[in-house]
């Protein structure tokens, strides 16, 4: 009986993926807008991303830098910004460890 109960609960919890919205709050207050993500950097159309941490620096997962090179452009809220250099962690091993990179921009954002 215990096994059946645990199995059922595990199965039911896998299918749950909702955001709880209160009935007394307008559902529009739960929506996010582009202005909510000013430091978000997008590397290509389908969405490898990083986060602006200083006016000329973006941090990202190393595996997300496959689509950019020195001289390419990344998108931030206020337009496109040219990449000066990409620094991938020296011990990065795809799928294993040290999945971090810094992207230096030519100009400050």
CORJO-V490538 format. One line per field, one symbol per residue. psi: psi as a letter, one per 30 degrees, with the letter a starting at -180 (. if undefined). burial: + if it has 16 or more other C-alpha atoms within 10 Angstrom, else -. A space follows every 50 residues. Layout:
psi: ???
burial: ???
//
This chain:
psi: eeeeeeeeeeeefffkilkkkkfgkkffffkkleffhegkkkflefhkll kkflfgkkklkeffgfgllkflklklegakkkkelkjkkfgkjkgelhik lkkklelk.
burial: --------------------------------------+++++----+++ ++---++++++++++--+----++++----++++++-+---+------++ ++++++--+
//
